[in-house]
Amino acid sequence: MTILSLLAMASPQNADAQSANPIFTFLPIILIFLVFWFMIIRPQKKQQDQRKAMIEALKRGDRIITNGGLYATVKDVKNDHVVATIAEGVKVQISKSAIGAVLAEQE
């Protein structure tokens, strides 16, 4: 038997496999992407938007915590940093990216 005759006999069995719907071929990839979207990408984007809104809403008198753990009171808000006091008479400039959380307004 030659190789061509073997291939000719095998081709009818492979015809069913080749005629499968291409959607079923890509279905696992699509499902994996959807899982990543709902479990990783979407929550991170939501958290990033909340952080951006928190930074934009900073105003004089807000109590903040820096990423380094310092508690401070905002005295002035600039474009890319804030001027805050961490103790009586001690003013520091803090980058907006280094602000971890806004606690509450000082009364």
N, C-alpha and C positions, 0 to 999 in steps of 0.2 A: 504494500500500500504506500502510496505517496503522501506527502504532507498535504498536498492540495485536496486529495480526497478526504483526509481526516478533517481538514478545515471545513470542507463542504458539508460533512455530516454534523459537525458541531454547530454550525451557524444557525439552524432552526431553533436550537435550544437557547441561544443567546438573543434571538430576536425578541422574545418576551421580556427579557431583562432590559433591553435597549429601548423598548417602547414604553417604559414606565414614565409617569408624569414627572417632569423636572421639578415641580413644586416639592414633591416628596424628597428629592435629593437635597434641596436647600432648607428644608424644614428644620432640621436640627441646628443649623447655623442661625437661622432666624430666631428660634427659641432661646438659644444661648444669648444672642444679642438682647432680646427682650428681658431676660433675667438680669443681665448686667445693667440695662437701662433702669429698671425699677428698683434694683437693690443697691446700685452704686452711683450711677451718674445722676439720676434725678434727686436723691437726697443730698448729694454734695452741692449741686447747683442751688437747691433751696437754702441750704445753710450758707452758701456764699452770698446769696441775695440778702439774707437776713443780716449778715455781718456788714455788708455794704450799707444797708439802710441804717444800721446802728451807728456806724462811723459818720455818715452824713448828718445824722440827727444830733450829733454832739453840740452842746452849747455851754456857755459859762455857768458854772455851779454844779455840773454833773460830777458825780463820784465815779472814778474809773479804777480798774485794776489792769496793770500792764502784764504782758506775757512773762515778765521777770518776777511778778508777785508784788510789785509796789502799789500801794493804795495812794491815790492822788485826787485832788480836786481841780477841775479844769478852770483856768483863769482866762484863757484866750484861745481861739481856734483860728489857725492859719490854713493855707492851702494843703500842705503835706505834713504838718505837725501841729501839736497843741502845746501851749504853755500851761503847766500845771504846778500846783504847790504840793509838796509831800510833807512839809512841816512848816511851822511858823517861820516865815522869812526865807524859805528855801524854794526857789522856783527852778523847774527843769523843763527842757524841751523834749517832748516825747513824739516819736514818729507815729502817725496814725496806724501804720501797719503793726506797731508793737502794742496796741491797745487790745487787751483780751476780753474785757467786758465792761459794760456800763452798769453801775449799781443802782443809784437813784440820785435825785437832786438833793443837794444839801439845803437844809431849811434855815 
